[in-house]
Every structure is written in structure tokens, then in C-alpha cells.
Amino acid sequence: MAYKDRKKLIEKINVYNLENYDRVVIMVPKGQKSVIKAAADSAGESLGGYIKKAIQERMAKGGIKNE
């Protein structure tokens, strides 16, 4: 599906994301983001994917099911 109007496409994506995802914002000390990003890059993952995987692994280790 091609969209000629970029604004409408972005609006559709934003509505979809609001309906299907929760947002979690974390704050880290200055300089820590680049350290985490470098670790994600060396693992071949995005920053968000790296953080989500770390959370899932910690939850699994604690016996919490992630569905």
C-alpha cells in the first residue's frame, strides 16, 4: 500500500502504535546511553531490542513468564 501523503502515513502508524504498544521511558546517567548502545551494536542488535532482551532474560531468570 503506497501512501502519497506522508503525514497521513505517519498518523496511521502513530494510531496503530498507540493502540498496540505500551511505552516505557528510562533515564540513565549521562554517558551511559552510548555505553549501552555500543554493547547493543557489538551484539548486532538495536538499542531497544538489546534493552528488551535484557528485561526478558531478567524476568525469565526470576521465574516471571513474559507473554
Backbone as numpy.savetxt, mean C-alpha at the origin, in Angstrom:
# Nx Ny Nz CAx CAy CAz Cx Cy Cz
-11.40 -0.49 -21.96 -12.25 0.68 -21.96 -11.35 1.92 -21.96
-11.44 2.70 -22.99 -10.63 3.91 -23.09 -11.43 5.12 -22.62
-10.77 5.95 -21.85 -11.41 7.17 -21.37 -10.76 8.35 -22.04
-11.59 9.19 -22.65 -11.07 10.38 -23.30 -10.89 11.48 -22.26
-11.71 11.45 -21.22 -11.65 12.48 -20.20 -10.89 11.92 -18.98
-9.67 12.34 -18.83 -8.81 11.86 -17.75 -9.41 12.16 -16.38
-10.06 13.30 -16.23 -10.68 13.67 -14.95 -11.75 12.66 -14.53
-12.55 12.22 -15.49 -13.60 11.25 -15.20 -12.99 9.90 -14.81
-11.92 9.52 -15.47 -11.25 8.27 -15.16 -10.72 8.30 -13.72
-10.05 9.37 -13.37 -9.50 9.51 -12.02 -10.63 9.49 -10.98
-11.73 10.15 -11.28 -12.89 10.16 -10.38 -13.43 8.73 -10.19
-13.54 7.97 -11.27 -14.02 6.59 -11.17 -13.08 5.74 -10.32
-11.79 5.91 -10.52 -10.80 5.16 -9.75 -10.92 5.53 -8.27
-11.04 6.80 -7.97 -11.16 7.25 -6.59 -12.41 6.71 -5.92
-13.52 6.69 -6.62 -14.76 6.14 -6.07 -14.59 4.65 -5.79
-14.01 3.94 -6.74 -13.76 2.50 -6.56 -12.89 2.26 -5.32
-11.81 3.02 -5.22 -10.90 2.84 -4.08 -11.59 3.13 -2.75
-12.40 4.17 -2.70 -13.13 4.50 -1.47 -14.10 3.39 -1.07
-14.71 2.75 -2.06 -15.69 1.70 -1.79 -15.04 0.36 -1.44
-13.80 0.14 -1.86 -13.20 -1.18 -1.74 -11.96 -1.29 -0.85
-11.44 -0.18 -0.40 -10.21 -0.21 0.39 -10.32 0.69 1.61
-9.64 0.28 2.68 -9.45 1.14 3.84 -8.07 1.78 3.69
-7.94 2.96 4.22 -6.67 3.68 4.12 -6.01 3.68 5.49
-4.71 3.38 5.51 -3.93 3.40 6.74 -2.72 4.31 6.48
-2.55 5.28 7.34 -1.44 6.21 7.20 -0.49 5.99 8.37
0.79 5.83 8.07 1.77 5.69 9.14 2.79 6.82 9.03
3.34 7.19 10.16 4.39 8.21 10.18 5.63 7.56 10.78
6.76 7.81 10.14 8.04 7.28 10.61 8.99 8.46 10.82
9.99 8.28 11.66 10.96 9.36 11.87 11.62 9.78 10.56
12.00 11.04 10.47 12.67 11.58 9.29 13.82 10.66 8.87
13.90 10.36 7.61 14.96 9.53 7.07 14.62 8.05 7.04
13.65 7.62 7.83 13.30 6.21 7.90 12.61 5.73 6.63
11.84 6.60 5.99 11.14 6.21 4.77 12.14 5.75 3.70
13.23 6.48 3.56 14.20 6.09 2.53 14.88 4.77 2.88
15.05 4.48 4.16 15.64 3.20 4.59 14.69 2.06 4.25
13.40 2.25 4.55 12.38 1.23 4.26 12.25 1.06 2.75
12.26 2.16 2.01 12.15 2.10 0.55 13.32 1.34 -0.05
14.52 1.56 0.47 15.70 0.84 -0.03 15.56 -0.66 0.24
15.04 -1.02 1.41 14.84 -2.44 1.74 13.80 -3.04 0.79
12.73 -2.29 0.51 11.70 -2.76 -0.42 12.28 -2.95 -1.81
13.05 -1.98 -2.25 13.68 -2.07 -3.58 14.59 -3.29 -3.68
15.37 -3.54 -2.63 16.29 -4.68 -2.69 15.53 -6.01 -2.65
14.30 -5.98 -2.11 13.46 -7.18 -2.10 12.62 -7.28 -3.38
12.74 -6.27 -4.25 11.99 -6.27 -5.51 10.51 -5.97 -5.31
10.20 -5.20 -4.27 8.81 -4.89 -3.96 8.59 -3.39 -3.91
7.33 -2.99 -4.03 6.99 -1.59 -3.83 7.02 -1.29 -2.34
7.07 -0.03 -2.00 7.07 0.37 -0.59 5.81 -0.13 0.11
4.65 0.11 -0.50 3.38 -0.34 0.08 3.30 -1.85 0.21
3.74 -2.56 -0.84 3.73 -4.01 -0.82 4.64 -4.57 0.26
5.79 -3.94 0.43 6.75 -4.36 1.44 6.16 -4.21 2.85
5.53 -3.07 3.08 4.92 -2.81 4.39 3.76 -3.76 4.65
2.91 -3.96 3.62 1.77 -4.89 3.79 2.25 -6.30 4.08
3.31 -6.74 3.40 3.84 -8.08 3.62 4.39 -8.20 5.04
5.07 -7.17 5.52 5.60 -7.19 6.88 4.47 -7.30 7.90
3.39 -6.58 7.67 2.24 -6.64 8.57 1.62 -8.03 8.54
1.44 -8.58 7.35 0.85 -9.92 7.23 1.71 -10.98 7.92
3.02 -10.88 7.74 3.92 -11.85 8.38 3.87 -11.73 9.90
3.81 -10.51 10.41 3.74 -10.30 11.86 2.43 -10.83 12.41
1.35 -10.60 11.70 0.05 -11.10 12.13 0.03 -12.63 12.14
0.57 -13.24 11.09 0.61 -14.70 11.00 1.45 -15.29 12.15
2.56 -14.64 12.44 3.41 -15.08 13.52 2.69 -15.02 14.87
1.79 -14.04 15.00 1.02 -13.89 16.23 -0.25 -14.74 16.24
-0.43 -15.53 15.20 -1.61 -16.40 15.14 -2.88 -15.71 14.71
-2.75 -14.54 14.11 -3.92 -13.78 13.65 -4.11 -14.06 12.17
-5.29 -14.53 11.81 -5.57 -14.82 10.40 -5.87 -13.53 9.67
-5.30 -13.41 8.51 -5.53 -12.24 7.66 -6.36 -12.68 6.47
-7.59 -12.27 6.43 -8.48 -12.70 5.35 -8.76 -11.58 4.41
